[in-house]
Protein backbone atom coordinates (compact mmCIF):
# COMPACT_ATOMS: atom_id res chain seq x y z
CA UNK A 1 0.00 0.00 0.00
CA UNK A 2 1.30 3.45 -0.92
CA UNK A 3 1.50 5.93 1.95
CA UNK A 4 0.05 9.33 1.04
CA UNK A 5 2.11 12.22 2.42
CA UNK A 6 1.22 15.90 2.82
CA UNK A 7 4.09 18.36 3.30
CA UNK A 8 3.31 21.50 5.34
CA UNK A 9 6.08 24.12 5.50
CA UNK A 10 6.12 27.83 4.72
CA UNK A 11 9.45 27.58 2.86
CA UNK A 12 9.05 26.44 -0.74
CA UNK A 13 12.64 25.21 -0.97
CA UNK A 14 12.20 22.92 2.02
CA UNK A 15 8.93 21.57 0.63
CA UNK A 16 10.62 20.87 -2.70
CA UNK A 17 13.45 18.99 -0.99
CA UNK A 18 11.07 16.85 1.03
CA UNK A 19 8.98 16.14 -2.08
CA UNK A 20 11.98 14.83 -4.02
CA UNK A 21 12.98 12.65 -1.08
CA UNK A 22 9.51 11.24 -0.41
CA UNK A 23 8.57 10.71 -4.05
CA UNK A 24 11.83 8.84 -4.54
CA UNK A 25 10.60 6.03 -2.28
CA UNK A 26 8.58 3.25 -3.94
CA UNK A 27 6.00 3.07 -1.15
CA UNK A 28 5.50 6.81 -0.53
CA UNK A 29 3.92 9.61 -2.55
CA UNK A 30 3.44 13.33 -1.91
CA UNK A 31 -0.21 14.17 -2.56
CA UNK A 32 -0.08 17.89 -1.74
CA UNK A 33 1.92 20.76 -0.26
CA UNK A 34 0.74 23.41 2.20
CA UNK A 35 2.42 26.71 3.06
CA UNK A 36 0.48 27.29 6.29
CA UNK A 37 -1.54 25.45 8.88
CA UNK A 38 -4.95 26.27 7.48
CA UNK A 39 -4.00 24.82 4.10
CA UNK A 40 -2.58 21.75 5.84
CA UNK A 41 -5.88 21.04 7.60
CA UNK A 42 -7.92 21.50 4.42
CA UNK A 43 -5.58 19.44 2.24
CA UNK A 44 -5.29 16.64 4.79
CA UNK A 45 -9.00 16.14 4.35
CA UNK A 46 -9.37 16.74 0.60
CA UNK A 47 -6.32 14.71 -0.41
CA UNK A 48 -6.90 11.87 2.06
CA UNK A 49 -3.37 12.06 3.42
CA UNK A 50 -2.03 9.30 5.66
CA UNK A 51 0.85 11.29 7.15
CA UNK A 52 1.41 15.04 7.40
CA UNK A 53 4.98 16.33 7.66
CA UNK A 54 4.22 19.43 9.72
CA UNK A 55 6.47 22.40 10.37
CA UNK A 56 5.75 24.27 13.62
CA UNK A 57 6.50 27.86 12.71
CA UNK A 58 4.22 28.93 9.85
CA UNK A 59 2.27 32.15 9.25
CA UNK A 60 -1.36 32.40 10.30
CA UNK A 61 -2.35 29.03 11.73
CA UNK A 62 0.89 27.45 12.96
CA UNK A 63 1.77 23.76 12.92
CA UNK A 64 0.71 23.13 16.51
CA UNK A 65 -2.74 24.63 15.97
CA UNK A 66 -3.10 22.74 12.69
CA UNK A 67 -2.13 19.49 14.41
CA UNK A 68 -4.71 20.14 17.11
CA UNK A 69 -7.44 20.68 14.52
CA UNK A 70 -6.52 17.55 12.60
CA UNK A 71 -6.52 15.48 15.79
CA UNK A 72 -9.91 16.85 16.86
CA UNK A 73 -11.61 16.20 13.49
CA UNK A 74 -13.34 12.81 13.41
CA UNK A 75 -13.14 12.81 9.61
CA UNK A 76 -9.35 12.91 9.94
CA UNK A 77 -9.06 10.16 12.54
CA UNK A 78 -6.68 8.15 10.35
CA UNK A 79 -4.30 11.04 9.64
CA UNK A 80 -0.98 10.97 11.51
CA UNK A 81 1.15 14.07 12.07
CA UNK A 82 4.95 14.00 12.15
CA UNK A 83 6.34 17.30 13.41
CA UNK A 84 9.55 18.44 11.67
CA UNK A 85 11.30 21.50 13.02
CA UNK A 86 14.69 23.09 13.61
CA UNK A 87 13.59 23.91 17.15
CA UNK A 88 13.95 20.67 19.09
CA UNK A 89 12.96 22.15 22.44
CA UNK A 90 11.06 20.66 25.34
CA UNK A 91 8.28 23.23 25.00
CA UNK A 92 7.64 22.26 21.39
CA UNK A 93 7.83 18.54 22.09
CA UNK A 94 5.34 18.84 24.92
CA UNK A 95 2.93 21.01 22.95
CA UNK A 96 3.21 18.91 19.80
CA UNK A 97 2.33 15.69 21.59
CA UNK A 98 -0.48 17.31 23.55
CA UNK A 99 -1.81 18.63 20.24
CA UNK A 100 -1.99 15.08 18.93
CA UNK A 101 1.22 14.63 16.95
CA UNK A 102 2.44 11.05 16.56
CA UNK A 103 6.10 11.97 16.28
CA UNK A 104 8.68 14.71 16.47
CA UNK A 105 11.96 15.01 14.55
CA UNK A 106 14.52 17.72 13.90
CA UNK A 107 14.95 18.82 10.29
CA UNK A 108 18.58 17.69 10.43
CA UNK A 109 17.39 14.07 10.46
CA UNK A 110 19.08 11.68 8.02
CA UNK A 111 16.98 11.23 4.84
CA UNK A 112 16.64 7.47 5.29
CA UNK A 113 15.61 7.95 8.90
CA UNK A 114 12.91 10.39 7.81
CA UNK A 115 11.48 7.91 5.33
CA UNK A 116 11.51 5.19 7.98
CA UNK A 117 9.79 7.60 10.38
CA UNK A 118 6.98 8.22 7.90
CA UNK A 119 6.46 4.47 7.53
CA UNK A 120 6.55 4.00 11.30
CA UNK A 121 4.00 6.76 11.91
CA UNK A 122 1.71 5.44 9.17
CA UNK A 123 1.80 2.01 10.82
CA UNK A 124 0.50 3.48 14.06
CA UNK A 125 3.76 3.71 15.99
CA UNK A 126 4.94 6.79 17.90
CA UNK A 127 8.30 8.31 17.15
CA UNK A 128 10.46 10.79 18.99
CA UNK A 129 14.08 11.58 18.35
CA UNK A 130 16.35 10.83 21.36
CA UNK A 131 16.91 14.53 22.14
CA UNK A 132 13.19 15.22 21.94
CA UNK A 133 12.43 12.29 24.24
CA UNK A 134 14.86 13.57 26.88
CA UNK A 135 13.37 17.04 26.62
CA UNK A 136 9.85 15.69 26.96
CA UNK A 137 10.73 13.72 30.08
CA UNK A 138 12.49 16.67 31.71
CA UNK A 139 9.48 18.90 30.99
CA UNK A 140 7.23 16.56 32.96
CA UNK A 141 9.73 16.19 35.81
CA UNK A 142 10.70 19.83 36.18
CA UNK A 143 7.37 21.57 35.61
CA UNK A 144 4.50 19.20 36.46
CA UNK A 145 2.19 22.13 37.20
CA UNK A 146 2.09 22.94 33.48
CA UNK A 147 0.88 19.47 32.56
CA UNK A 148 -2.85 18.80 32.43
CA UNK A 149 -3.69 15.25 33.39
CA UNK A 150 -4.30 12.94 30.44
CA UNK A 151 -4.40 9.79 32.54
CA UNK A 152 -4.59 9.92 36.30
CA UNK A 153 -3.17 7.01 38.33
CA UNK A 154 -6.71 5.83 39.08
CA UNK A 155 -7.42 5.47 35.38
CA UNK A 156 -4.43 3.19 34.99
CA UNK A 157 -6.14 0.77 37.36
CA UNK A 158 -8.25 -0.16 34.33
CA UNK A 159 -5.14 -1.72 32.82
CA UNK A 160 -3.98 -5.23 33.58
CA UNK A 161 -0.53 -5.78 35.05
CA UNK A 162 0.73 -6.89 31.64
CA UNK A 163 -0.79 -3.83 29.94
CA UNK A 164 0.89 -1.50 32.43
CA UNK A 165 4.18 -3.29 31.86
CA UNK A 166 3.88 -2.85 28.10
CA UNK A 167 2.76 0.78 28.35
CA UNK A 168 5.86 1.51 30.44
CA UNK A 169 8.06 -0.02 27.76
CA UNK A 170 6.28 1.98 25.07
CA UNK A 171 7.04 5.10 27.11
CA UNK A 172 10.71 4.16 27.12
CA UNK A 173 10.64 4.32 23.33
CA UNK A 174 10.63 0.60 22.51
CA UNK A 175 8.91 -0.64 19.36
CA UNK A 176 6.50 -3.59 19.33
CA UNK A 177 9.25 -5.90 18.11
CA UNK A 178 11.64 -4.76 20.84
CA UNK A 179 8.97 -5.18 23.52
CA UNK A 180 8.13 -8.63 22.18
CA UNK A 181 11.79 -9.64 22.44
CA UNK A 182 12.07 -8.23 25.95
CA UNK A 183 8.95 -10.03 27.21
CA UNK A 184 9.25 -13.21 25.13
CA UNK A 185 5.88 -12.73 23.46
CA UNK A 186 4.83 -12.11 19.86
CA UNK A 187 4.72 -8.60 18.29
CA UNK A 188 1.03 -9.17 17.55
CA UNK A 189 0.37 -9.81 21.24
CA UNK A 190 2.18 -6.57 22.09
CA UNK A 191 0.11 -4.67 19.53
CA UNK A 192 -3.09 -6.10 21.00
CA UNK A 193 -2.13 -4.99 24.52
CA UNK A 194 -1.15 -1.52 23.28
CA UNK A 195 -4.42 -1.09 21.39
CA UNK A 196 -6.47 -2.25 24.38
CA UNK A 197 -4.61 0.15 26.65
CA UNK A 198 -5.28 3.09 24.32
CA UNK A 199 -8.95 2.15 24.13
CA UNK A 200 -9.29 1.90 27.90
CA UNK A 201 -7.59 5.26 28.42
CA UNK A 202 -9.37 6.89 25.47
CA UNK A 203 -6.11 7.85 23.75
CA UNK A 204 -5.57 8.50 20.05
CA UNK A 205 -2.19 6.83 19.51
CA UNK A 206 1.09 5.68 21.01
CA UNK A 207 2.44 9.20 21.38
CA UNK A 208 -0.41 10.08 23.72
CA UNK A 209 0.19 6.80 25.51
CA UNK A 210 3.75 7.98 26.20
CA UNK A 211 2.41 11.27 27.56
CA UNK A 212 -0.08 9.41 29.76
CA UNK A 213 2.62 7.10 31.13
CA UNK A 214 4.69 10.03 32.40
CA UNK A 215 1.77 12.17 33.53
CA UNK A 216 0.30 9.35 35.58
CA UNK A 217 3.60 8.49 37.24
CA UNK A 218 3.67 5.01 35.70
CA UNK A 219 7.13 5.84 34.37
CA UNK A 220 9.61 7.91 36.33
CA UNK A 221 13.13 9.02 35.52
CA UNK A 222 15.79 8.97 38.18
CA UNK A 223 18.00 12.02 38.88
CA UNK A 224 20.92 10.52 36.94
CA UNK A 225 18.92 9.83 33.76
CA UNK A 226 18.38 12.06 30.72
N, C-alpha and C positions, 0 to 999 in steps of 0.2 A: 504494500500500500504506500502511495506517495504522500508524504507529509507536506501540507500546505502551510507556507510561512508568510507572515506579514511583517514587513520591516517598518518600524516607526522611529524616525530620527529627523531632526530639523536640518541636518547637514546633508546636502545632496551627494557629496563626495563619499561620505560614510555609507549612505544607503547604497550607492553604486558598488562600493567594495563588497559589502555584505551580499548584494544580489549576485555578483559574479561567483563568490564563494559558495553560496547556497545552491544556486542553479547548476554548479559544477558537480554536485552530488547526485547520484542516480536515483536516490530515494527521496529527494527534497525538491521543492519548487517554490519560488517566490510568486505569490498570487497578487500582491499589491504592495505599494509603498505609501507611507503617510508621513507628513512633515510636522504634524502636531497631534496632540492627544485626541482631539475631537474627531479628526479624520481616522485615527487608529480605531476608535470605537465603532465608527460607522462602517469602515472597511472590514473589520473583523466579522461583522455580521453579514454584510453583503457578499463578501468573497469566501465565506465559510472557511476561515483560517483555522488551522489546528494549533499553531504556535505563533505568538507575537513576540518579535524581538523588539523590546521597548526601551527607548532612551528615557532617562528621568527628566532632564532639563530640556523642555521644549516650550515654545511660546504658547500663550493661551492656556489651554488645558494641558498640564504637564503629565509626564508618564505615570506618576503615582495616582493622580486623579483618574486618568484613563484606565489604569489597572483596576482601580476600585469599581469603576462603572462596569467594566467587563465582568468582573467577578460577581457583581450584584445582579446582572441580567440573566434571567433564567434561559433566555434564548441562546446565550453564549456559554452555557454550562460546560461544554466540551472544549472551550478555548483555553489554552495554557499560556501564561505570560512569563517570558524570560527577560529579566531586567539586564540591560547592558549599559554600563556607565563608566566614566573615568573616575568617578567619585566613589571609591569603595570604602564608605564610612559607616560606622555603626548606626547612625541616625537613618541613613538611606536603607540599609539592610532591614532594620526594624520596621520602618514605614512600608517598604516594599512588600514584605511578607504579611504584614497586617492588612495591606490593601488587597492581598490575594494572589501575589506573584508566586509562581512555582519554583523560581530559581533566580539567582543573582550572580552575575559575572562581570569582571572588569573588561573593558574594551581591549586590553592588552593580551587577552586570552589567545592561546595558540589556535590557528584556524581549524585544525583537526579536532581540538578539544571543543570548539564551539559547535561544530557539526554533531559531535557525539552528545553534547548538551541538549541540542534541539531534539535529537532522537530520544534521549532520556526523558525529557520533559513531556514529549508527545506520548510516551508510554505510561505516563502517570507517576513518574518518579519525581522527587524533589532534588534540586541541585543548588549547592552553594559553594563558592570557591573557598579554599581554606581560610584566607584572610577575612572573608565576609563572615564565615562561621564563627571565628574567634571574636569578631566585633559584635556579632549578634549576642553571643553568650555574655560578653562583658557588659552589654547594654542592660540585659536582664539582671545581672548580679549587682551592678553599680547603681542603677536607678530604677528599682522596682516600682516606685510610686508612679512612674510614667506609663507603666504597662497595665492595660485594662485586661481583666481576666478573660481568657478564652476557654479555659477548662480548669475549674477549681478542683482541689484535691478530692472533694466529695464526688464529683462527676467521674473521676477515674475509678471509683469503686465499682462502676458499671463494667469495667474491664476485668477479664480473667487474669490470673497471675501470668499466664503465658503471653497474653496480649500486652500487659504492662511491660513485660520483659522485652518484647519485640519493639514496642513503641520507644523504649529507652534506647535501643540499638539504632532505630531509625533516627533518633535525635542526635546520635553520635556521628551520623553521616554515612552509615553502612547501607549498601544496596541490598535488595532482596537476596541476591546470590551470596553476598558476604554474610548476611544474617543466617541464611540456610546452612552455610558451612560452619559457622560458629555454633549453631544449636543442633546440628546433625539432623536437620529436617529438610524437606524439599522446598525449592523457591516458590512453588505454587501454594504450599501450606503457609509460607510467610506472607505471601500476597493476600491470602484469605484472611489471615489475622489482622493485617494492616487495614484492609477494606472494612472489616467488621468494627475495628476500633474507630475509624473515621466516621462510620455510620452512627455508632453509639454516642460519639462526642459531637455529632453534627458538624463535621469539618469537611472542607472542600477537597483538600489534597494533602500530600505528605508534608509539604512545606508548613501548612497550618498545624499539622500533627507535631512537627518539630517545635513550633512556637508553644503549643499547648503543653508539651513535655517539660519545657523550661518554666513556663508560667505557673504550672501546677506544683512544681517542686519535685516532679518525678525524676528529673535529671538535675544534678548539681555538679558544679565545677569547683574543685578544690583551689586553694589560694596559690598553688604552684603551677596550675594549668593555664593554657591560653597564651 
